[in-house]
Amino acid sequence: MAQKLYPRGTVKRIVKAHSNRNVSKNADILIFLDYMLFMQELMREASIKSRKSGEKNISANTVRKVTEP
């Protein structure tokens, strides 16, 4: 099932409302790429943590442990 994405204008309005700054033309693409890099790093760290603790799969608890300060 395909996921329906927000229109670019909507994303820009949301970001602008939360940052109180002007948003460049391709800001929504950069936000998506930053999000994807964050998720990739999070999954890599969770995978390492789960292997060290002897688990075969990544669980929600493993992800929580990685995100704890």
Backbone as a ProteinNet text record, in pm:
[ID]
protein_1_A
[PRIMARY]
MAQKLYPRGTVKRIVKAHSNRNVSKNADILIFLDYMLFMQELMREASIKSRKSGEKNISANTVRKVTEP
[TERTIARY]
83.8	0	88.9	65.7	145	105.5	205	179.9	162	56.7	31.6	117.2	195.7	284.3	216.2	264.9	214.7	260	178.3	223.1	339.3	427.6	546.2	508.5	403.8	361.2	321.2	254.6	212.1	333.1	431.3	552.7	623.9	634	701.3	627.2	495.6	417.6	437	439.4	458.7	596.4	699.1	835.8	849	794	802.5	730	616.4	539.8	616.4	692	764.1	899.6	956.5	1089.4	1088.9	975.9	964.8	1072.5	1108.4	1208	1158.1	1219.5	1187.2	1244.2	1176.9	1216.5	1258.5	1375.1	1425.2	1343.7	1371	1294.1	1295.8	1411.2	1424.1	1436.6	1385.8	1398	1327.7	1213.3	1140.1	1219.6	1294.6	1378.1	1490.2	1551	1658.2	1607.4	1488.1	1428.4	1407.5	1357.2	1336.3	1468.8	1570.8	1701.2	1762.6	1750.2	1799.2	1726.4	1595.8	1516.6	1563	1587.7	1631.3	1769.8	1859.8	1991.5	1980.6	1891.8	1868.9	1817.6	1719.7	1662.5	1766	1847.7	1951.6	2050.6	2093.8	2187.6	2122.7	1997.3	1925.6	1915.9	1883	1871.1	2007.3	2110.8	2245.3	2286.3	2264.6	2298.8	2214.4	2086.1	1998.4	2041.3	2084.3	2130.7	2255.4	2348.8	2470.9	2436.4	2349.1	2309.7	2240.1	2152.1	2080.1	2174.5	2272	2369.4	2454.6	2494.4	2576.8	2501.7	2369.8	2291.4	2241.5	2278.4	2245.2	2112.3	2045	1917.2	1941.6	1848.1	1861.1	1788.1	1691.1	1612.3	1619.9	1586	1578.5	1436.8	1427.4	1296.2	1277.5	1156.6	1128.2	1210.5	1232.4	1312.7	1457.5	1510	1646.8	1657.2	1558.8	1558.9	1548.3	1465.4	1452.4	1583.9	1654.6	1782.4	1884.7	1881.2	1975.8	1945.3	1818.3	1781.3	1785.3	1810.7	1820.5	1944.3	1933.2	2049.8	2157.9
-116.7	0	123.8	214.8	336.6	435.5	502.2	600.9	737.5	807.5	939.6	1041.3	1118.6	1217	1352.5	1437.5	1573.5	1650.8	1742.7	1830.8	1917.1	1957.8	2034.9	2164.6	2229.3	2354.1	2336	2225.5	2196.1	2174	2098.5	2073.2	2204.9	2290.4	2419.3	2506.3	2506.4	2585	2535.2	2403.3	2344.8	2382	2366	2397	2545.3	2628.9	2773.2	2814	2753.6	2786	2748.2	2639.5	2594.8	2662.3	2713	2772	2923.8	2983.2	3128.7	3186.4	3112.8	3156.8	3126.2	3191.6	3161	3024.8	2956.6	2822.6	2827	2769	2772.8	2680.3	2688.2	2616.6	2464.6	2408.8	2263.2	2216	2293.4	2258.7	2127.4	2102.3	1979.3	1855.8	1862.4	1749.8	1729	1837.9	1828	1773.5	1812.3	1760.7	1610	1564.9	1421.7	1346.1	1400	1333.3	1328.3	1434.9	1433.7	1328.4	1317.4	1217.1	1076.1	1053.2	920.3	886.2	983.2	959.3	928.9	1000.5	974.4	832	791.1	656.6	548.2	571.5	475.3	458.7	569	564.2	499.5	531.3	471.4	319.7	272.9	128.2	59.4	126.3	68.2	52.8	156.6	150.7	46.5	38.1	-61.3	-203	-220.6	-351.8	-394.2	-303.5	-333.2	-366.9	-287.9	-309.4	-444.7	-480.1	-607.5	-726.1	-715.4	-824.2	-841.3	-729	-736.6	-800.8	-780.3	-838.7	-979	-1031.8	-1169.2	-1188.5	-1081.3	-1092.3	-1112	-1177.4	-1198.3	-1091.6	-1028.3	-925.2	-794.3	-686	-555.1	-538.5	-503.1	-483.5	-336.6	-301.7	-165.2	-129.3	-225.5	-199.7	-166.2	-232.2	-204.4	-62.2	-18.9	116.9	217.9	188.6	278.1	290.2	177.3	179	265.3	261.5	340.1	488.6	524.7	666.4	727.2	645.5	697.9	785.1	895.1	983.4	924.6
0	0	0	-89.5	-100.8	8.3	60.8	164.8	99.5	137.1	81.9	157.6	83.4	142.6	148.5	239.3	246.9	123.5	75.9	-32.3	17.8	-73.4	-35.7	35	-9.8	52.6	197.9	226.7	363.7	453.7	404.7	482.8	511.8	411.3	430.1	531.5	526.6	621.7	764.7	782.3	915.4	969.3	886.8	930.1	961.2	876.2	897.1	1025.2	1052.4	1172.7	1299.5	1295.2	1414	1430.4	1322.2	1332.3	1329.5	1288.9	1275.9	1184.4	1079.7	983	843.2	746.2	607.7	571.5	481	441	294.6	264.8	127.5	37.2	-89.9	-192	-171.7	-138.3	-126	18.7	112.6	254.3	286.4	225.1	256.4	216.4	110.4	68.1	168.5	214.2	312.8	445.5	485.5	609	597.7	483.7	462.1	465.9	400.4	398.8	538	615.1	753.2	836.1	816	886.9	850.5	722.1	678.7	734.1	738.8	797.8	947	1015.5	1157.2	1177.9	1099	1113.4	1083.1	983.1	947.5	1062.6	1121	1233.1	1356.1	1381.5	1494.1	1479.4	1361.6	1339.3	1347.4	1300.8	1309.1	1455.6	1535.3	1677.2	1750.6	1718.2	1781.8	1743.9	1620.6	1576	1653	1669.6	1745.4	1889.9	1950.8	2090.8	2108.9	2014.1	2027.1	2010.7	1920.4	1903.8	2028.6	2089.5	2210.9	2326.4	2331.1	2440.1	2407.1	2290.4	2255.5	2186.2	2149.9	2079.3	1930.5	1865.3	1721.1	1640.9	1702.6	1634.7	1710.8	1640.5	1703.4	1758	1885.7	1947.1	1983.6	2021.5	2063.8	2186.8	2274.6	2393.8	2357.3	2257.1	2211.7	2158.6	2082.3	2028.8	2142.7	2242.4	2357.4	2433	2449.6	2519.8	2445.6	2314.7	2234.8	2246.3	2257.8	2260.9	2401.4	2504	2639.6	2651.1	2726.1	2742.2	2828.1
[MASK]
+++++++++++++++++++++++++++++++++++++++++++++++++++++++++++++++++++++

